[in-house]
Every structure is written in C-alpha cells, then in structure tokens.
C-alpha cells in the first residue's frame, strides 16, 4: 500500500535559561523591552507532524512518502529520514527560505518565550500530488496533516478530483481554521483523525453533529489520551482500544503523531482496524517514554514482547507477520 504523508517539516531549537524571566523585566519599561538571555543548554530536535509520522512509519518498515516543503538546510535532516526508511524524494526544497523552525527558551520557572518561523513550509501549497503519484506509480492513501493551510486545501481538493482516498488530520491548524475550511477538509475523508478536544471543536466550528460528520467520513478516529482510541463508523458499533502500560512518562510531545504512524502502518499491512489501532497505541507509548519526537528506538523483539503483553497472542501473531 503506497501511502503519502503530507505535513510540516520543522526543527525545534530548545534552550534553557537558568534564571527567571520575571527578574529581568522592569514594569515601567515593558514598552521598550530589549533583553538577551545567556542560556546554558541547547537541544536541537527534529520535528514537524509530517516528518514525525513518516519517521514512525519508516521505523515500522512501511516506506512512507513524505510530502512537504523544506529549505536548503534540510540535507542533514533528509539523510536522517532516509536512513530510517522514509522516501523523501517528494520533499520540495525552497530556493530562498529555510526549513520551518521553532525557537524557544524556558526559564527556571518553566515559563517560555518562543517564536515559530514558517519559512519553506509556505511553499508546500506548490506541491502537486499527481507528480508524487507519477514518481512512485500511484497512491493508495494520502494523509493530509497540519501544514500550510493553502497546501492542506489543495491536497484535499486534488485527492477528491483524482479519486485518491485521504485522511483528514488538522491537529495544530484547527485553531486558525474557520468552519467553511474544516468542512472542505473533512468532507469525503476515508479517515478523520482528532483528539477529544479537537473533536468538539470540529463539531462547534462546522455546526455539524457527530452523526452528521460520521455520515460524511468513512471512519472517525479519536484519540483519548491515556484511555487509548475510539474508532467510529456510521451504523457500526465503535471499536475501542486501550493503551499498553507505560514504563515511564518522559514527554508527551509527538505521541499523537506516533499513533498515526502506527495506525497508518497497520492499514498498509492490511490488518484490521483494531489491530492497526493497537499498533498505533504501542508506538505512541514508546514515544511518551522518550524525550523528543524522533528519539525513540523501535527494537522489534522488545516491541513485540510489550505488544503481546498488552493485546494477547492472537493480536501479536498478526502483527509479527508484518513487523518481522
């Protein structure tokens, strides 16, 4: 199954300031703030929802096609993704802009000052999915994740016009979208991904009830945090899958992306919805135990041992046949 993953590609530059921002602010001079903080720690982490999902799928061996835009500074990141089983041949490289970047400084009280530079992400709207499909011999599913809003709309319309099944996954961009845009992006989707809060926001902004949305999408996949995930289809009983037991909780960033990576990999393998959701929950558990969205290691024997403990021998047998 040939799956393209569209979405943002970014790097996070995370710095730690050992003091307190509040100690450096002068109340009657806030209109002319000019400050520089000497930081003692810098972490540069790879991120972006498209890249995170593709990385997870690559770890599971399903060879996803990453579709997004990056800058000329993408070479090292590209090599990392290539080494981890991601097809980066459809990433557009901007001639003038850097890869999207989040720069954030955190002080001793965990207050943060951050900036997000969209950069090359704005050029994702120039990518045509037909070119991607022609390069790899067709597309069976396109996952349309958070990206440049114009790119999300273009990819959705192209999927419809070319009869390519697609998954709608607004995540971070849902806050800036209006009801009309959300209606366009979800109508006719084979899969609609969201968390519980986003589910309510989608219904509020579109004015559509849960039943109306289920009538417009094939499957509604709602992540429930520590309670796992629920999959709904019109006229069918819901499928609910719990999460494996965590060994520790280090960092929740990227957990939703990891679930999507596992779920989409299960679809690529051709296992049922329940199995696909179980794979997604297992991969998400590995990510929450690790600091960083792409810093985890998928050791297959360890993965299968924990998967078996959580979901049983029968489920493990189906997944093992594909995971190896």
C-alpha positions as CSV (number, residue, x, y, z in Angstrom):
1,X,0.0,0.0,0.0
2,X,1.5,3.3,-1.1
3,X,0.9,6.0,1.5
4,X,1.9,9.6,1.2
5,X,2.2,11.7,4.4
6,X,1.8,15.4,3.9
7,X,2.5,17.9,6.7
8,X,5.0,20.2,8.2
9,X,8.7,19.6,8.4
10,X,10.5,21.6,11.1
11,X,13.3,21.7,13.7
12,X,12.9,22.7,17.3
13,X,15.7,24.7,19.0
14,X,15.1,24.4,22.7
15,X,17.1,26.5,25.1
16,X,17.3,26.6,28.9
17,X,17.8,29.8,30.9
18,X,18.9,29.1,34.5
19,X,17.3,32.3,35.8
20,X,13.8,33.8,35.8
21,X,12.4,36.0,33.0
22,X,10.4,37.9,35.6
23,X,13.6,39.1,37.3
24,X,14.8,40.8,34.1
25,X,11.6,42.7,33.4
26,X,11.2,46.3,34.5
27,X,7.5,47.1,35.0
28,X,7.6,50.7,33.6
29,X,9.8,49.8,30.6
30,X,7.8,46.9,29.1
31,X,7.0,49.0,26.0
32,X,10.8,49.1,25.1
33,X,11.9,45.6,26.1
34,X,15.4,44.8,24.9
35,X,16.8,41.6,26.5
36,X,19.3,38.9,25.8
37,X,19.4,35.7,27.9
38,X,22.6,33.7,28.3
39,X,21.4,30.1,28.1
40,X,23.3,27.0,29.3
41,X,21.6,24.3,27.3
42,X,20.5,23.8,23.7
43,X,18.6,20.9,22.3
44,X,18.0,20.7,18.5
45,X,15.3,18.2,17.8
46,X,13.8,17.1,14.5
47,X,10.1,17.6,14.2
48,X,7.1,18.7,12.2
49,X,4.0,16.5,12.1
50,X,4.6,15.2,8.6
51,X,8.1,14.2,9.3
52,X,7.2,12.7,12.7
53,X,4.5,10.5,11.2
54,X,6.7,9.4,8.3
55,X,9.6,8.6,10.7
56,X,7.4,6.3,12.7
57,X,6.1,4.5,9.6
58,X,9.7,4.1,8.4
59,X,10.6,2.5,11.8
60,X,7.8,0.0,11.2
61,X,9.1,-0.7,7.7
62,X,6.2,0.6,5.6
63,X,8.3,3.1,3.5
64,X,6.0,6.2,3.5
65,X,6.4,9.0,1.1
66,X,7.0,12.3,2.9
67,X,5.3,15.3,1.1
68,X,6.2,18.8,2.3
69,X,8.5,21.7,1.9
70,X,11.9,22.4,3.4
71,X,14.9,24.7,2.9
72,X,18.4,24.2,1.6
73,X,19.4,23.4,5.2
74,X,17.3,20.2,5.0
75,X,20.2,18.0,3.9
76,X,21.2,16.5,7.3
77,X,17.5,16.0,8.3
78,X,16.8,14.3,4.9
79,X,19.7,11.9,5.5
80,X,18.3,11.0,8.9
81,X,14.9,10.3,7.4
82,X,16.3,8.3,4.5
83,X,18.3,6.2,6.9
84,X,15.1,5.4,8.8
85,X,13.1,4.2,5.9
86,X,11.3,7.4,4.7
87,X,11.0,8.2,1.0
88,X,12.0,11.9,0.9
89,X,12.0,12.2,-2.9
90,X,8.9,14.3,-3.0
91,X,10.0,17.0,-0.5
92,X,10.2,20.4,-2.2
93,X,13.3,22.3,-1.4
94,X,12.9,26.1,-1.4
95,X,15.5,28.2,-3.2
96,X,15.1,31.1,-0.8
97,X,13.7,30.0,2.6
98,X,14.9,28.0,5.5
99,X,13.2,24.9,6.9
100,X,10.4,25.9,9.4
101,X,11.8,26.4,12.9
102,X,10.6,26.7,16.4
103,X,12.9,28.6,18.8
104,X,12.0,28.5,22.4
105,X,13.8,29.5,25.7
106,X,12.5,28.1,29.0
107,X,13.4,29.6,32.4
108,X,13.8,28.1,35.8
109,X,10.0,28.5,36.5
110,X,9.2,26.7,33.2
111,X,8.0,30.0,31.6
112,X,8.7,30.1,27.9
113,X,9.4,32.6,25.2
114,X,9.2,31.1,21.7
115,X,8.9,32.0,18.1
116,X,7.8,29.9,15.1
117,X,9.3,30.6,11.7
118,X,7.1,29.1,8.9
119,X,9.8,29.5,6.3
120,X,9.7,27.0,3.5
121,X,6.5,25.4,4.8
122,X,4.6,28.2,2.9
123,X,5.8,26.6,-0.4
124,X,4.0,23.3,0.3
125,X,1.0,24.8,-1.5
126,X,3.0,24.5,-4.7
127,X,3.3,20.7,-4.5
128,X,1.1,18.7,-6.9
129,X,0.1,15.2,-5.7
130,X,0.0,13.9,-9.3
131,X,3.7,14.4,-9.5
132,X,4.2,12.4,-6.4
133,X,1.9,9.6,-7.7
134,X,3.6,9.5,-11.1
135,X,7.0,9.2,-9.4
136,X,6.1,6.2,-7.3
137,X,3.5,4.5,-9.5
138,X,0.3,5.7,-7.8
139,X,-1.1,6.5,-4.4
140,X,-3.5,4.3,-2.3
141,X,-3.9,6.8,0.6
142,X,-2.8,10.4,1.4
143,X,-2.6,11.5,5.0
144,X,-3.2,15.3,5.0
145,X,-1.7,16.6,8.2
146,X,-1.1,20.1,9.7
147,X,0.8,22.2,7.2
148,X,0.5,25.4,5.3
149,X,-3.3,25.9,5.2
150,X,-3.4,26.5,1.5
151,X,-1.5,23.3,0.9
152,X,-3.9,21.3,3.0
153,X,-6.8,22.7,1.0
154,X,-5.0,22.0,-2.3
155,X,-4.1,18.4,-1.4
156,X,-7.7,17.7,-0.3
157,X,-9.2,19.0,-3.4
158,X,-6.7,17.1,-5.6
159,X,-7.5,13.9,-3.7
160,X,-11.2,14.4,-4.4
161,X,-10.7,15.2,-8.1
162,X,-8.3,12.3,-8.7
163,X,-10.4,9.8,-6.5
164,X,-7.5,9.2,-4.1
165,X,-8.6,8.1,-0.6
166,X,-7.4,10.6,2.0
167,X,-7.2,11.0,5.8
168,X,-8.0,14.5,7.3
169,X,-5.8,15.4,10.2
170,X,-6.0,19.1,11.2
171,X,-4.2,18.9,14.6
172,X,-2.5,22.2,15.3
173,X,-4.0,24.1,12.4
174,X,-7.6,23.6,13.6
175,X,-7.4,26.7,15.9
176,X,-6.8,29.0,12.9
177,X,-9.3,27.4,10.6
178,X,-12.9,28.5,10.2
179,X,-16.0,26.3,9.8
180,X,-16.0,26.5,6.0
181,X,-12.4,25.4,5.7
182,X,-12.9,22.5,8.1
183,X,-16.0,21.3,6.2
184,X,-14.0,21.3,2.9
185,X,-11.1,19.4,4.5
186,X,-13.1,16.6,6.1
187,X,-15.9,16.0,3.7
188,X,-15.4,12.7,2.0
189,X,-12.3,11.7,4.0
190,X,-11.8,8.0,4.5
191,X,-10.3,8.7,7.9
192,X,-10.8,11.7,10.2
193,X,-8.2,12.0,13.0
194,X,-8.5,14.2,16.1
195,X,-8.2,14.1,19.8
196,X,-11.2,14.6,22.1
197,X,-10.9,18.3,22.4
198,X,-10.4,18.7,18.7
199,X,-13.5,16.5,18.1
200,X,-15.7,19.0,20.0
201,X,-14.0,21.9,18.2
202,X,-14.7,20.4,14.8
203,X,-18.4,20.0,15.7
204,X,-18.6,23.5,17.0
205,X,-16.9,25.2,14.1
206,X,-18.7,23.2,11.4
207,X,-22.1,23.2,13.0
208,X,-22.3,19.5,12.2
209,X,-23.3,17.0,14.8
210,X,-21.3,13.9,15.5
211,X,-23.8,11.9,13.5
212,X,-23.6,14.3,10.5
213,X,-19.8,14.1,10.5
214,X,-19.9,10.3,10.6
215,X,-22.2,10.4,7.6
216,X,-19.5,12.4,5.7
217,X,-16.4,10.4,6.5
218,X,-15.6,6.7,6.4
219,X,-14.0,6.4,9.8
220,X,-13.7,8.8,12.7
221,X,-10.6,8.1,14.8
222,X,-10.5,9.9,18.1
223,X,-7.5,9.6,20.4
224,X,-8.4,9.6,24.1
225,X,-5.1,10.2,25.8
226,X,-4.3,7.6,28.4
227,X,-7.6,5.8,27.6
228,X,-6.4,4.9,24.1
229,X,-8.5,5.5,21.0
230,X,-12.0,5.1,19.7
231,X,-12.9,4.3,16.0
232,X,-16.4,5.0,14.8
233,X,-18.3,4.2,11.6
234,X,-21.8,5.1,10.7
235,X,-24.2,2.3,11.5
236,X,-21.4,0.2,13.2
237,X,-20.5,-0.3,16.9
238,X,-17.4,1.7,17.9
239,X,-14.0,0.0,18.3
240,X,-12.2,1.0,21.4
241,X,-8.5,0.1,22.1
242,X,-6.6,0.8,25.3
243,X,-3.0,1.8,25.8
244,X,-0.2,-0.5,26.8
245,X,1.3,0.0,30.3
246,X,3.9,2.8,30.3
247,X,7.4,2.1,31.7
248,X,7.7,5.9,32.4
249,X,6.2,9.2,31.2
250,X,9.0,11.4,29.9
251,X,7.5,13.7,27.3
252,X,4.1,13.7,25.6
253,X,5.2,15.7,22.6
254,X,4.7,13.7,19.3
255,X,2.5,11.0,20.9
256,X,-0.4,11.7,18.5
257,X,1.9,11.6,15.5
258,X,3.3,8.3,16.7
259,X,-0.3,6.9,17.0
260,X,-1.0,7.9,13.4
261,X,2.2,6.4,12.2
262,X,1.3,3.0,13.8
263,X,-2.3,3.1,12.6
264,X,-1.4,4.0,9.0
265,X,1.3,1.3,9.0
266,X,-1.4,-1.2,10.1
267,X,-3.5,-0.1,7.2
268,X,-0.5,-0.6,4.9
269,X,-0.1,-4.1,6.2
270,X,-3.8,-4.9,5.6
271,X,-4.6,-5.8,9.2
272,X,-8.0,-4.8,10.6
273,X,-8.9,-1.5,12.3
274,X,-8.5,-2.9,15.8
275,X,-5.0,-4.2,15.1
276,X,-4.0,-1.0,13.4
277,X,-5.1,1.0,16.4
278,X,-3.2,-1.4,18.7
279,X,0.0,-0.8,16.7
280,X,-0.6,2.9,16.9
281,X,-1.1,2.8,20.7
282,X,2.1,0.7,21.2
283,X,4.2,3.1,19.1
284,X,2.7,6.1,21.0
285,X,3.7,4.5,24.3
286,X,7.3,4.3,23.1
287,X,7.3,8.0,22.3
288,X,5.8,9.1,25.6
289,X,8.7,7.3,27.3
290,X,11.2,9.3,25.3
291,X,12.2,13.0,25.2
292,X,11.8,14.1,21.6
293,X,9.5,13.1,18.8
294,X,12.0,11.0,16.8
295,X,14.5,9.9,19.5
296,X,12.9,6.5,20.3
297,X,14.3,3.2,19.1
298,X,12.0,0.5,17.8
299,X,13.6,-2.8,18.8
300,X,11.4,-5.3,17.2
301,X,11.7,-8.1,19.9
302,X,11.0,-5.5,22.6
303,X,8.1,-4.1,20.7
304,X,6.5,-7.5,20.2
305,X,7.1,-8.5,23.8
306,X,5.2,-5.5,25.1
307,X,2.6,-5.7,22.3
308,X,1.9,-9.3,23.3
309,X,1.5,-8.4,27.0
310,X,-0.9,-5.6,26.1
311,X,-3.1,-7.3,23.4
312,X,-2.5,-11.0,23.6
313,X,-1.0,-13.8,21.5
314,X,-3.5,-13.7,18.6
315,X,-3.1,-10.0,18.0
316,X,0.7,-10.3,18.3
317,X,0.7,-13.1,15.7
318,X,-1.0,-11.0,13.1
319,X,1.4,-8.0,13.7
320,X,4.5,-10.1,13.9
321,X,3.9,-11.5,10.4
322,X,4.4,-7.9,9.1
323,X,6.8,-6.4,11.5
324,X,9.3,-9.3,11.3
